[in-house]
Amino acid sequence: MNKPLAISLEFCNLLEKNNINYCYWKCSRDFSSALAGAKDIDMLVDKNQASECEQILLNLGFKRVISQSWARFPGIEDWLAVDEVSGKLIHVHLHYQLLSGLKFVKEQVIPWEKIILETVVKDTSSGVALVDPNLELILLAVRIGGETTLFFYLSRMFQKTKLPKKFSGQRNYLLGRINEAELHRWGERLFSSQNGPQIISLISKPNLKLCSIIRLRILIAREMSRYRRHRKVPAIIIQMLCYFYVILLKLRHKIFKIPVPKKRFHNSGFIIAVIGCDGSGKSTITTELARWFSSKLEVKKLYLGSGDGLGPLFRGLKILVRRFKGIKRDGVKTKKISKTDTSISLPAYLWKAYIASMRYRKIIKAKMAGCSAVVITDRYPQKQFNGIYDGPSLQDRKGLPVIYQFLAKYEQVKYKQMDQLPPDILIKLHLTPETAVSRKPDHTLSEVKAKAVITPQIYYPGTRIINIDASEPLEMVVKKVKTRVWELL
């Protein structure tokens, strides 16, 4: 059995302590996995106590997020939080009303919230409120009736198991926990005398055949028709349009590499920059943060250095510059060039001007994406220190040809513009030069020392700063970064 996370149990305990009517409603078989962070926590809460519940979530560090347009339904909210011990992202699916039906539509309202909350049973080990097993089996019958389609029947015609796995496992689990007399009493109370006994008989059959599923669907449709949000034909049309839209988004992603939208924060997105000297783990932390956030949220990862994040044309220009300077790919100089030899340094000026332009364009894109998504950057340009740490490199010397002066001024303008577009959160990874060189032996101690001294001095107006000791074990560093970032979002 999965061990429940502390934040999940605390949420349930606070709901209980504040006398808020709640229960984990969707699949009691999986509630332990949900509390352990392996699945979403589908929690039904009395809509009259919504404000008290939301205050508890906010006090625990949960953030409200908004689902994609095709996965957004009335009376259902999404809340995320991070568990400090495990570093897992917890997703609470908060229901103030119960909906079922076709994918993307959820046209069927299940109007039994009050009954469900009044008859909850407590789990003996955790004390979490669950749906009464007899009532949960009837809820499952409604979900089977509303979520199965003609395509489902055709696909299951020649399969041994007629129900989808998510339904068959849950039904078998509940059949071992129901009281037959109690189940029939619920059927009489919730359904008409004509259809109720048939529905109970079908859902409690040991072996549910395809013809029985079809019959169950027909009976459920008759009983629940007055609680539908959409009529049958409009619901099918809405579903087809949503399917078509999602397919187009996936094709766009495959062809143009534009990500398919995911959940986003309720108020706005954020730009998170990661800086540090070489060997501090910038790339690793950036990758881990992007992977962690992308499991639930819309994320964009950017590289703002001058290395592999460039196009092929300008990678060729970089190689040309290195050859002019007599530098091989391993960083070893083969010849010495005079710094005043402008005929050789022109490609370097062009290269640095391009780097400034490229970084500025990427930051503009980051700011646009940051209106809704989480943008995570590996490095971030600064204009406090010249010639180092992703800062400006060109000097506007008098006596140089006009083209050199123009490129130098162009770079300065771009860095001033970038300085006015700071990140929302800046993660500084601090590391001693000796440790950094041991991790990156191809770097000189003097070069790493210079960057290590500069790291604490980097500053952007209005940016919130997180200082992290990068000398600790990677797992601990990643966990601290996740927790600190979440606190500031």
C-alpha positions as CSV (number, residue, x, y, z in Angstrom):
1,M,0.0,0.0,0.0
2,N,1.2,3.5,-0.9
3,K,2.1,5.7,2.1
4,P,-0.1,8.9,2.2
5,L,1.7,12.2,1.9
6,A,1.7,14.5,4.9
7,I,0.0,17.3,3.0
8,S,-2.8,15.0,1.7
9,L,-3.6,13.8,5.2
10,E,-3.4,17.3,6.6
11,F,-5.9,18.5,4.0
12,C,-8.4,15.8,5.0
13,N,-7.8,16.4,8.7
14,L,-8.4,20.1,8.4
15,L,-11.6,19.5,6.4
16,E,-12.8,17.3,9.3
17,K,-11.6,19.7,12.0
18,N,-13.5,22.6,10.4
19,N,-16.7,20.5,10.0
20,I,-16.7,20.7,6.2
21,N,-18.7,18.0,4.5
22,Y,-16.4,16.2,2.1
23,C,-15.5,12.7,0.7
24,Y,-13.2,11.1,-1.8
25,W,-15.8,10.1,-4.3
26,K,-14.5,8.8,-7.6
27,C,-12.9,5.4,-6.9
28,S,-12.4,4.3,-3.3
29,R,-10.1,1.5,-4.5
30,D,-7.5,4.0,-5.6
31,F,-7.8,6.6,-2.8
32,S,-4.6,5.5,-1.0
33,S,-2.7,6.0,-4.3
34,A,-4.3,9.4,-4.7
35,L,-3.3,10.4,-1.1
36,A,0.3,9.2,-1.9
37,G,0.4,11.6,-4.9
38,A,0.3,8.9,-7.6
39,K,-3.2,10.0,-8.8
40,D,-5.4,13.0,-8.6
41,I,-7.4,13.5,-5.4
42,D,-11.0,13.7,-6.5
43,M,-12.7,15.4,-3.6
44,L,-16.4,16.2,-3.3
45,V,-17.1,19.2,-1.0
46,D,-20.4,20.8,0.0
47,K,-20.8,23.9,-2.3
48,N,-22.1,25.9,0.6
49,Q,-18.7,25.5,2.3
50,A,-16.6,26.3,-0.8
51,S,-15.0,29.5,0.7
52,E,-13.9,27.6,3.9
53,C,-12.4,24.8,1.8
54,E,-10.5,27.2,-0.5
55,Q,-9.1,29.0,2.5
56,I,-7.8,25.7,3.9
57,L,-6.2,24.9,0.5
58,L,-4.5,28.3,0.4
59,N,-3.2,28.0,3.9
60,L,-1.6,24.6,3.0
61,G,0.2,26.2,0.0
62,F,-2.1,25.1,-2.8
63,K,-2.4,27.2,-5.9
64,R,-5.5,27.4,-8.1
65,V,-4.8,26.4,-11.8
66,I,-7.1,26.6,-14.8
67,S,-7.6,23.6,-17.1
68,Q,-7.6,23.8,-20.9
69,S,-10.8,25.0,-22.5
70,W,-11.8,21.5,-23.5
71,A,-11.3,20.2,-20.0
72,R,-13.0,23.0,-18.0
73,F,-16.4,22.3,-16.4
74,P,-18.7,24.2,-14.0
75,G,-18.4,23.3,-10.4
76,I,-15.0,21.7,-10.7
77,E,-11.7,23.3,-9.7
78,D,-8.0,22.3,-9.9
79,W,-5.6,23.0,-7.1
80,L,-1.9,22.1,-7.0
81,A,0.7,22.0,-4.1
82,V,4.1,20.5,-3.5
83,D,4.8,18.0,-0.7
84,E,8.0,19.2,1.0
85,V,9.2,15.8,2.1
86,S,8.9,14.0,-1.3
87,G,8.9,17.0,-3.6
88,K,5.9,15.6,-5.4
89,L,3.3,17.8,-7.1
90,I,-0.2,17.1,-5.5
91,H,-3.3,17.6,-7.6
92,V,-6.7,18.1,-5.9
93,H,-9.6,17.9,-8.2
94,L,-12.2,19.8,-6.2
95,H,-15.9,19.0,-7.1
96,Y,-18.8,21.1,-5.9
97,Q,-21.1,19.1,-8.2
98,L,-20.8,15.7,-9.8
99,L,-20.6,15.5,-13.6
100,S,-20.3,12.5,-15.9
101,G,-20.8,11.8,-19.6
102,L,-18.9,12.0,-22.9
103,K,-15.3,13.0,-22.9
104,F,-14.8,16.8,-23.2
105,V,-18.5,17.4,-22.6
106,K,-19.6,15.9,-19.2
107,E,-23.2,16.6,-20.0
108,Q,-24.7,14.4,-17.3
109,V,-25.3,16.0,-13.9
110,I,-25.4,13.5,-11.0
111,P,-27.7,15.4,-8.4
112,W,-26.9,13.3,-5.4
113,E,-24.1,15.4,-3.7
114,K,-26.1,16.0,-0.5
115,I,-27.1,12.3,-0.2
116,I,-23.5,11.2,-0.7
117,L,-22.0,13.7,1.8
118,E,-24.6,12.7,4.4
119,T,-23.9,8.9,4.2
120,V,-20.1,8.8,4.0
121,V,-18.0,6.1,5.6
122,K,-14.6,6.5,7.2
123,D,-11.5,4.6,6.2
124,T,-10.3,2.7,9.2
125,S,-6.6,3.4,8.7
126,S,-6.5,7.0,7.6
127,G,-9.9,8.3,8.7
128,V,-10.6,9.8,5.3
129,A,-14.3,10.1,4.3
130,L,-15.3,7.8,1.4
131,V,-18.6,7.2,-0.4
132,D,-20.7,4.4,0.9
133,P,-19.8,1.3,-1.2
134,N,-23.5,0.6,-2.1
135,L,-24.0,4.2,-3.3
136,E,-20.6,4.1,-5.0
137,L,-21.7,1.1,-7.1
138,I,-24.8,3.0,-8.2
139,L,-22.6,6.0,-9.1
140,L,-20.4,3.7,-11.1
141,A,-23.5,2.5,-13.0
142,V,-24.3,6.1,-13.9
143,R,-20.8,6.7,-15.1
144,I,-20.8,3.5,-17.2
145,G,-24.1,4.5,-18.8
146,G,-23.0,8.1,-19.5
147,E,-19.4,7.5,-20.6
148,T,-19.8,4.5,-22.9
149,T,-20.4,5.2,-26.7
150,L,-21.2,3.3,-29.9
151,F,-17.5,3.2,-30.7
152,F,-16.9,1.6,-27.3
153,Y,-19.5,-1.2,-28.0
154,L,-17.9,-1.9,-31.4
155,S,-14.4,-2.0,-29.9
156,R,-15.4,-4.4,-27.1
157,M,-17.5,-6.8,-29.3
158,F,-14.7,-9.4,-29.6
159,Q,-12.8,-8.7,-26.4
160,K,-13.1,-11.0,-23.4
161,T,-13.5,-8.1,-20.9
162,K,-16.4,-6.0,-21.9
163,L,-15.9,-3.1,-19.5
164,P,-12.9,-0.7,-19.7
165,K,-10.2,-1.5,-17.1
166,K,-11.0,1.6,-15.0
167,F,-14.6,0.4,-14.6
168,S,-14.1,-3.4,-14.3
169,G,-11.5,-3.2,-11.6
170,Q,-13.6,-0.8,-9.5
171,R,-16.8,-2.8,-10.0
172,N,-15.1,-6.0,-8.9
173,Y,-13.7,-4.2,-5.8
174,L,-17.1,-2.8,-4.9
175,L,-19.0,-6.1,-5.4
176,G,-17.0,-7.6,-2.6
177,R,-18.0,-4.8,-0.2
178,I,-21.7,-4.2,-0.8
179,N,-24.8,-5.2,1.2
180,E,-27.3,-6.6,-1.2
181,A,-30.4,-5.4,0.8
182,E,-28.9,-2.0,1.3
183,L,-28.0,-1.7,-2.4
184,H,-31.7,-2.4,-3.4
185,R,-32.9,0.2,-0.9
186,W,-30.6,2.7,-2.6
187,G,-32.0,1.7,-6.0
188,E,-35.6,2.2,-4.8
189,R,-34.7,5.7,-3.4
190,L,-32.7,7.0,-6.3
191,F,-34.5,5.5,-9.3
192,S,-38.1,4.9,-10.4
193,S,-39.8,1.7,-9.4
194,Q,-39.9,0.6,-13.0
195,N,-36.2,0.9,-13.9
196,G,-34.5,0.9,-10.4
197,P,-34.6,-2.9,-9.9
198,Q,-33.3,-3.6,-13.4
199,I,-30.3,-1.2,-12.9
200,I,-29.4,-2.8,-9.6
201,S,-29.7,-6.3,-11.1
202,L,-27.4,-5.4,-14.0
203,I,-24.7,-3.6,-12.2
204,S,-24.4,-6.3,-9.5
205,K,-24.2,-9.2,-12.0
206,P,-21.0,-11.2,-11.5
207,N,-20.3,-11.3,-15.3
208,L,-21.4,-8.2,-17.2
209,K,-21.9,-9.0,-20.9
210,L,-22.0,-6.4,-23.7
211,C,-25.8,-6.7,-24.1
212,S,-26.1,-6.0,-20.4
213,I,-23.9,-2.9,-20.6
214,I,-26.1,-1.6,-23.5
215,R,-29.3,-2.3,-21.5
216,L,-27.8,-0.5,-18.5
217,R,-26.9,2.5,-20.7
218,I,-30.5,2.7,-22.0
219,L,-32.0,2.5,-18.5
220,I,-29.6,5.1,-17.1
221,A,-30.3,7.4,-20.0
222,R,-34.1,7.2,-19.2
223,E,-33.6,7.8,-15.5
224,M,-31.0,10.7,-15.7
225,S,-32.4,12.5,-18.9
226,R,-33.9,15.4,-16.8
227,Y,-30.5,16.1,-15.3
228,R,-28.6,16.6,-18.6
229,R,-26.7,19.8,-19.3
230,H,-26.9,19.2,-23.1
231,R,-29.2,17.2,-25.3
232,K,-27.8,14.0,-26.9
233,V,-27.1,15.4,-30.4
234,P,-25.5,18.7,-29.3
235,A,-23.3,16.8,-26.8
236,I,-22.0,14.5,-29.6
237,I,-21.3,17.6,-31.8
238,I,-19.4,19.3,-29.0
239,Q,-17.4,16.2,-28.4
240,M,-16.5,15.8,-32.1
241,L,-15.5,19.5,-32.3
242,C,-13.2,19.1,-29.2
243,Y,-11.6,16.0,-30.6
244,F,-10.9,17.8,-33.9
245,Y,-9.4,20.8,-32.1
246,V,-7.2,18.6,-29.9
247,I,-6.0,16.6,-33.0
248,L,-5.1,19.9,-34.8
249,L,-3.1,21.0,-31.7
250,K,-1.2,17.7,-31.7
251,L,-0.5,18.0,-35.4
252,R,0.7,21.6,-34.9
253,H,3.0,20.2,-32.1
254,K,4.4,17.5,-34.4
255,I,5.0,19.8,-37.4
256,F,6.0,23.1,-35.8
257,K,7.0,21.9,-32.3
258,I,4.5,24.2,-30.6
259,P,3.5,22.6,-27.3
260,V,-0.1,21.4,-26.7
261,P,-1.6,23.7,-24.0
262,K,-1.8,22.3,-20.5
263,K,-3.1,23.7,-17.2
264,R,-2.0,27.2,-16.3
265,F,-2.0,29.3,-13.1
266,H,-5.2,31.1,-12.2
267,N,-3.7,34.6,-12.2
268,S,-0.7,34.6,-14.6
269,G,2.5,32.7,-15.6
270,F,6.0,33.2,-14.3
271,I,9.6,33.4,-15.6
272,I,12.1,31.5,-13.5
273,A,15.8,32.0,-14.3
274,V,18.6,29.7,-13.0
275,I,22.1,31.1,-12.8
276,G,25.4,29.9,-11.2
277,C,29.0,29.3,-12.0
278,D,30.0,26.4,-14.2
279,G,29.5,23.1,-12.5
280,S,26.8,24.4,-10.2
281,G,24.1,22.3,-12.0
282,K,22.2,25.0,-13.9
283,S,21.2,22.6,-16.7
284,T,20.2,19.8,-14.4
285,I,18.1,22.1,-12.2
286,T,16.4,23.6,-15.2
287,T,15.6,20.2,-16.7
288,E,14.3,18.9,-13.4
289,L,12.1,21.9,-12.8
290,A,10.7,21.7,-16.4
291,R,10.0,18.0,-16.0
292,W,8.3,18.5,-12.6
293,F,6.1,21.4,-13.7
294,S,5.2,19.9,-17.1
295,S,3.5,16.9,-15.5
296,K,0.6,19.2,-14.7
297,L,1.3,22.7,-16.2
298,E,2.1,24.4,-19.4
299,V,5.9,24.9,-19.4
300,K,8.5,26.4,-21.7
301,K,12.2,25.8,-21.3
302,L,14.7,28.2,-22.8
303,Y,18.5,28.3,-23.0
304,L,19.9,31.9,-22.9
305,G,23.6,31.1,-23.2
306,S,25.7,31.3,-26.3
307,G,26.1,27.6,-26.9
308,D,23.9,24.8,-28.3
309,G,20.7,26.9,-28.3
310,L,21.6,28.5,-31.6
311,G,20.6,28.0,-35.2
312,P,22.9,26.1,-37.6
313,L,23.9,29.2,-39.6
314,F,25.2,31.0,-36.5
315,R,26.8,27.9,-35.0
316,G,28.9,28.0,-38.2
317,L,29.7,31.6,-37.5
318,K,30.8,30.7,-34.0
319,I,33.1,28.0,-35.4
320,L,34.5,30.6,-37.8
321,V,35.2,33.0,-34.9
322,R,36.9,30.2,-32.9
323,R,39.1,29.4,-35.9
324,F,40.1,33.0,-36.3
325,K,41.1,33.1,-32.7
326,G,43.0,29.9,-33.1
327,I,40.8,27.9,-30.7
328,K,40.0,24.3,-31.1
329,R,36.8,22.7,-29.9
330,D,38.4,21.5,-26.8
331,G,39.2,25.1,-25.8
332,V,43.0,24.9,-26.3
333,K,44.5,27.9,-28.1
334,T,46.8,27.1,-31.0
335,K,48.0,30.6,-31.8
336,K,48.0,34.0,-30.3
337,I,46.2,36.9,-32.0
338,S,46.6,40.6,-31.2
339,K,43.5,42.1,-29.7
340,T,44.0,45.2,-31.9
341,D,43.8,43.2,-35.1
342,T,40.3,44.3,-36.1
343,S,40.4,42.5,-39.5
344,I,40.3,39.2,-37.6
345,S,37.9,40.3,-34.8
346,L,35.0,41.5,-37.1
347,P,33.4,38.0,-37.1
348,A,33.6,38.1,-33.3
349,Y,31.8,41.5,-33.2
350,L,29.1,40.1,-35.6
351,W,28.8,37.0,-33.4
352,K,28.4,39.0,-30.2
353,A,25.8,41.3,-31.7
354,Y,23.9,38.3,-32.9
355,I,24.0,36.8,-29.4
356,A,22.5,40.0,-27.9
357,S,19.8,40.0,-30.6
358,M,19.0,36.3,-30.1
359,R,18.8,36.6,-26.3
360,Y,16.5,39.7,-26.6
361,R,14.1,37.8,-29.0
362,K,14.0,34.8,-26.7
363,I,13.2,37.0,-23.6
364,I,10.4,38.7,-25.5
365,K,9.0,35.2,-26.4
366,A,9.5,34.2,-22.7
367,K,7.5,37.3,-21.5
368,M,4.7,36.5,-24.0
369,A,4.6,32.9,-22.9
370,G,4.9,33.9,-19.3
371,C,1.5,35.5,-19.4
372,S,0.0,32.0,-18.8
373,A,2.8,29.4,-18.8
374,V,5.8,28.7,-16.5
375,V,9.0,29.7,-18.4
376,I,12.2,28.3,-17.1
377,T,15.5,29.6,-18.4
378,D,19.0,28.2,-18.2
379,R,21.0,31.5,-17.5
380,Y,19.7,35.0,-17.9
381,P,21.5,38.0,-19.5
382,Q,22.8,40.8,-17.2
383,K,24.5,44.2,-17.9
384,Q,26.2,44.7,-14.5
385,F,29.4,42.9,-15.5
386,N,31.0,43.1,-19.0
387,G,32.7,40.3,-20.8
388,I,31.5,37.6,-18.3
389,Y,28.4,35.8,-17.0
390,D,26.2,36.3,-20.0
391,G,26.9,40.1,-20.0
392,P,27.8,42.5,-22.8
393,S,31.2,41.8,-24.4
394,L,31.9,44.5,-27.0
395,Q,33.6,47.8,-26.2
396,D,32.9,51.0,-28.1
397,R,36.5,52.0,-28.6
398,K,37.3,55.3,-30.3
399,G,39.4,54.9,-33.4
400,L,37.7,51.6,-34.5
401,P,36.0,51.4,-37.9
402,V,32.3,52.6,-37.9
403,I,31.0,49.0,-38.3
404,Y,32.7,48.0,-35.0
405,Q,31.3,51.0,-33.1
406,F,27.8,50.4,-34.5
407,L,27.9,46.7,-33.4
408,A,29.1,47.6,-29.9
409,K,26.3,50.2,-29.5
410,Y,23.8,47.8,-30.9
411,E,24.8,45.2,-28.2
412,Q,24.6,47.8,-25.4
413,V,21.1,48.8,-26.5
414,K,19.9,45.2,-26.5
415,Y,21.3,44.6,-23.0
416,K,19.6,47.7,-21.7
417,Q,16.3,46.5,-23.2
418,M,16.8,43.0,-21.6
419,D,17.5,44.7,-18.2
420,Q,14.0,46.1,-18.4
421,L,12.5,42.6,-18.8
422,P,13.7,40.9,-15.6
423,P,12.6,37.3,-14.5
424,D,10.0,36.9,-11.8
425,I,12.2,34.5,-9.8
426,L,15.9,34.2,-9.9
427,I,17.5,31.0,-8.6
428,K,21.2,31.5,-7.6
429,L,23.2,28.3,-7.3
430,H,26.2,28.9,-5.0
431,L,29.2,26.7,-5.2
432,T,32.9,27.0,-4.1
433,P,35.3,27.3,-7.0
434,E,37.2,24.2,-5.9
435,T,34.1,22.1,-6.0
436,A,33.1,23.5,-9.4
437,V,36.5,22.7,-10.9
438,S,36.3,19.2,-9.6
439,R,32.9,18.8,-11.4
440,K,34.1,20.6,-14.6
441,P,37.8,19.8,-14.9
442,D,38.0,21.6,-18.4
443,H,37.4,25.0,-16.7
444,T,40.2,27.0,-15.0
445,L,40.1,27.8,-11.3
446,S,40.5,31.6,-12.0
447,E,37.6,31.6,-14.5
448,V,35.3,29.8,-12.1
449,K,36.4,32.0,-9.1
450,A,35.4,35.1,-11.1
451,K,31.9,33.7,-11.7
452,A,31.5,32.5,-8.2
453,V,32.3,36.0,-6.8
454,I,29.8,37.6,-9.3
455,T,26.9,35.2,-8.6
456,P,25.8,36.9,-5.2
457,Q,26.0,40.3,-6.9
458,I,23.7,39.7,-9.8
459,Y,20.5,41.7,-9.3
460,Y,17.3,42.5,-11.3
461,P,14.8,45.1,-10.1
462,G,11.6,43.5,-8.7
463,T,12.9,40.0,-9.0
464,R,12.5,37.6,-6.1
465,I,15.8,35.7,-5.4
466,I,16.3,32.2,-4.1
467,N,19.8,31.3,-2.8
468,I,20.6,27.6,-3.0
469,D,23.8,25.8,-1.7
470,A,24.6,23.7,-4.8
471,S,27.3,21.8,-3.0
472,E,24.7,19.6,-1.3
473,P,23.6,16.3,-2.9
474,L,21.6,16.8,-6.1
475,E,18.4,15.2,-4.7
476,M,18.4,17.6,-1.8
477,V,19.2,20.6,-4.0
478,V,16.3,19.7,-6.4
479,K,13.9,19.3,-3.5
480,K,14.8,22.6,-1.9
481,V,14.5,24.4,-5.3
482,K,11.0,23.0,-5.9
483,T,9.8,23.9,-2.4
484,R,11.2,27.5,-2.5
485,V,10.0,28.1,-6.0
486,W,6.5,27.0,-5.1
487,E,6.4,29.3,-2.1
488,L,7.1,32.3,-4.3
489,L,4.6,31.5,-7.1
